[in-house]
Structures are given as C-alpha cells and as structure tokens.
Amino acid sequence: NLFCSLMRVAILGSSGQIGAYLTKYLTKKGYQVREFDIVNSYHEDMTHIPNPFLRNVIMDSDFVFFLAFDVGGSHYLKKYQHTFKFLDNNTRMMANVFGHLADYNKPFVFASSQMSNMSYSPYGVMKRVGELYTKSLGGLIVHFWNVYGIEKDMEKAHVITDFIRKGFETGVIDMMTDGTEERQFLYAEDCCKALKIIMKKYDEFKSDDPLHITSFRNNSILEVAETIQDVFKEHGMNHIEISPSKLKDSVQMDKKNKPDTYILDWWQPKTTLMSGITKVFEAMKNDWV
C-alpha cells in the first residue's frame, strides 16, 4: 500500500471508456493518479504541439498508460476513419506523447487493438504505427478486443452502449449489420485488473509479448442484441425489438483474429457478458427512467 501511495500513474485519455474505469480503479487501490484528457481542459488536448502540460505530466509520473486516441465504435469509424482530421489527430497525438516518453524514458503501456493488422483500416494502421513507436522505446503493447463499459460520448459509442441507448430511446435495437459477425467482449473492470497486473509486473514482460486483453469468448452481434433484450425484459421492459440490417460488417469485414492466451498465466477475465451488460444497463437506466 505504501508503494501504491507513492507511485504516480499518468492516464492519458482518463475520461475515455477504459480510462475512466482505470482512473477510478487505481485511485481506489491507492495510487496517485494523474488524469489527462481533453474533456477536462483545452490544455489537455494531446494534439497540440508543443503542449507543456502534457510534458510536465509525463515528466512527473512514474508510469504512463497511453490510452488516448481519436476513436469510437463501428458507426464512428465508418464515418470518420478515412478523414484527414482523424488521421491528423492520431498522428499528432502519437508524435507528441511518444516524443515525451522518449525524452524522459518512462515505463509505459500503449493501448493497441486487435485491428492493428488490418491494413485496409486507417484506424488499424494508426494503431500499428503506435506499436512500432512503442517497440522502439521498449514499452509494452496491449491489444484490446472490444472492451465495454459506461460511455460519456454517445457519438463515439460502441455497440453495447449504443444498443442499450436505442432500447431506451426508441424501443428498437436497429443494427448496422445482419449481426452474424462475431466479436469478443470484455467488461472494463476486468480490463483494469489486467492493466494493473501488467504495470506491477512491467519488468517481466517484453515489447514483443502478445498481451491480448479479451474475454476469450466469441459472441455474434445478434447474440449481444438478444442479451440486451433479455436484460430489458428482466427489468420489466418487454417491448424491446431487434431489427437487423441486411448489410455485412464493413469495418472489420469479418476478418477474424485469434487472441494469444499468453496473458492467462497472470490474469483471467471474470465477468460474464450478461453480468457486464447488466451493470452497464443499470448505470445507463438512470438517464432514462
């Protein structure tokens, strides 16, 4: 506990889907958490070069989680990932952050994605560039596979929060696809536990280690919609309908990666899809009921 209270941890992207959970989780564990996110202040915009506020936070921290990225769910990526602004924002952010990490030689984790080998995706390519930066500096790369939890920016909402929102707002979960594509969904609190373990055991890992943080369980998007429908029913809301599209997935194009199980020697996911969705549902319910 004394070690935790003395350790200063910077979370870049502290208001994001994973960052908000990690900030709360590590604070509860007694760490000195340094939040940094554009939501907090104009000065915390990591695309601004130079940014003395960003430099100072990295310089004064003992460990850095680089979670920040211009990203969102499938709807957001489909709309924005081919735009100049999307590419420019993420390029600037990486040049800025990695530059300071290099200057001050800080131990850090870079949040990548299981899409980083999908060369047709600008988002995937950007994450791959981040991985190359990370390896050049000897940092650690974690690959996230659809981490979900409460989200504040619904324009960037991922599929689970988006489906729950649609259930409350319209009573119809209308889908972008036919729902046959499969994903692996991990509840954010399980993700936080994995990140804490990786931070504590940082020196035991190498940049090339396949740190895949996922549930290791496949679910179709239609199954996710049906699970959300069941949660609504359990709360006395029996009117929720599911409306699949006839379209196929155009973001990941149903390319299937298989996660490496290496991380399971140190950490294992605990939260079932039903349990995690129920937690998110109950938190979101307060905004509508």
N, C-alpha and C positions, 0 to 999 in steps of 0.2 A: 504493500500500500504506500509505503514511503517512496518507493521507486516511481510509482504511478503519479504521486502528487508532485514529484519533482520533474517529471517528463513533460515537455511541451510539444504538443502534437498539432501541426497545422493541417486543417482540412480545407483544401481548395475545392470549392463547389459545395460548401457546407449547408446550403439551402436546397440542394438538389434531392432527387429521390433517394439515393443512397446516402449522400452527405448529411442530410437532416437526421436520419436514423443513427448514423455513425457518430455524429456530434453528441446526440443525447446519450448514446450507449457508452462512449468513452468518458463523458463527463460523469456519468453515474459510477463508473469504475474508478474515478478519482484522478484522471489525467487532466492536465492543464490544456484545454482545447482552444486552439486559435482558429476562430471561424474566418472564412474569407469567401465572399460570394457577391456578385453584382447586385443581388437582391437587397443586400444590406446597405450598400452605398455606391455612388458613382465612382468613388475612389477605388472600389474593389472590382473594377472591370479589368479582367486579365488580358483583354485585347489592346489595352492602352500601353504603348511602348514609348518612353520608359514609364514604369509605374513604381515609384519609390515605396509605396505602401506594400506592394507585393514583395519587393526585395527585402524589406525590413521583416516581414512576417516569416519568410523563408530563412533569412539570416538568423533570426532569434529562436528558431524551432529546433527541436532535437530529431523530429521525424516529420515527414510530409506525405500526406495522401493526396495525389493529384487525380481528383475525381471530376473536375470541371471540364465540360465540353458543351459545344452547341449541338444538342441532340434532343430527340424526343422519340415518341412511338412511331409506328409504321405510317400513320397519317402525316405526321410532321416530316419524316424523312422523305416520303414520296413527294411532298410539296416543296421542300427546301434543299435537299442534299445536293442538287445539281446547280444551285445558285452560287453566284460569286460571293455573296455575303456569308454563306455557310462555310465555304472553303477558306475565305479570308479570316473569319472569326477564329476558326480552329487552328489555322496556320499561325496566326499571331499569338494565340494563347500558348501554343506549344513552344514557339520560339522564345517567348517571354519567360515562361515557367522553367523550361529546361535550361535556359541560359543562367538563371539564378541558382538552380540546383547544381549546375556545373561550377559556378563561381564559389559556392560555399560548401561543396562536397557533402551534401546532406543525404542520409539514407532516405529512400522514398519508394512508394508504390505507385505505379501508373495503372489506371483503370482502363483496360482494353476491352475488347468484345470478341465474342465467338465469330463475329463477322469480319475480323481483320484479315482473313484470307480470301475474302470475296472481292476480287479486283474490279468487278463491274459496279460496285457500290462506292461512291465518293466517301461515305461515312466509314466504310471498311478500310479504304485506302488511307484515310486520315489516321485511323487507329493504328494501322500498320506502320505509318511514319512515326507515331508516338512510341511504338515498340522499339524501333531502330534507335531513336534518341535514348530510350531507357537502357538498352543494352550497351550503348556506347558509354554510358555513365555508371554502369554496374548496378542499376536499380532493379527492382522486381516488377514483373508484369503479372497482373491478374486478368483472367478472361472471365467476364460476367456473361451469364446466359439468362437474360430476361429476369432481372431482379425486379420485384414488385413491392409496392407499399403505398402509403398515402402520398399523393402528389398535390402540389400547390398550383402549378401552372397547367391548367387543363388543355391549353393549346398543344402542349408537349406530352399530353397524357399517353401512357402505354395502355395496352389492350385491356388489362383487368380493370384499372380505374376508369377507363373510357366506357367499358361495358356497364359497370355499376352506375356511372353517371347517367348513361342513356336509360337504364332501367328506372331510375328515379325521375328523370325529366320527361320521358315520353312513354314509358311502359313497354318500349320495343328496343331490343338489342339488335340494331341493324348492323350487319357485318360488312367489312370491306371486301371479304373473300367468301369462298364457299366453306371455309372453316376446316378443310381437310389437312392443311399444313400443320405440322407438329412443332412444338417448342418445349423447352424445359424451363419451368418457372420456379424461382427461389424467393422465399419471403425475406424481406430486407433485414429483419433481426437475425436470421441465420447467417446472412451475408456479413453482418457486423462482427459476429463471433469469429468467422473465418479471417476477416481482416485483422482483428486484434491478435489472433494466434500468429499470423504471418509477420506482423510487426514485432511481436515478442521474440520470435524465432528468426528474425531477419538474417542473421549471420549464418544460419543453417541452410539457407536457400541460395540459388544462383539465378542469374538473369534468364538462363535457358530453361529453368524448371517450369514444367507445364502446370501452372497454378490455375486450374479451372474451377471456378466457384459456381456451382449449379446444384440443382436438386437431383440430378442423375435420373430423372423420371420424365418420360415423354408424355405430353398431352396435346391433343388436337385443339385448335382454337374453338371448334364447336363444343368440345368437352368442357372447355373453360366457360363458355357461354351457358352451357347446361348446369354447371356447378353454381354459377352466379344466380341463375334462375331458381335453383334449389334453395339457395340462401335467402332469396326474397320470399320464397314460399314458407320457409321456417320462421320468418318474421311476419307472417300473416298477409303477405302481398302475393296473391295468386294470379295476378293479371299480367305478369311479365311475359312477353312473347319474344321469340328468337326469329330473326329474319336474315338468313344467309344470303349472300350475293352469289352470282353465277361465276364471278371472276376468280382466278387463281392468284396466289401470292405474287406480287411484283416487286417486293422489297428484298426478300431473301431468295426469291424464285425457287423456294422449296429446296435449296441446297442444304444438305444435311451434313453437319459436322458431328463428330463423336467426341465427347469430352474425355480428357485423360483423368484417370482415377487417382493420380498421384497424391492429391491433397487429402484423400480419405485416410491416410496414415496419421494425420494430425487433427482432422475435423470432419464431422459428418452433419448433413442437414437434418433437422428435427421436425420442422413444421410441414404438415400435410397441406395440399392445395386447398382443401375445404376449410381447414383451420385458418390458414393465412388469408384467404378471401373473406372469411367471416370477420376477421379482425379489421380488415380494410373497410368492409361494408359498414360495420358498426361505427367506425370513426367518421365515415362519409355521411352516414344517416342523419347526423345532427344538422347538416347543412340543408336538408330537405324536409325532414319530418318534425 
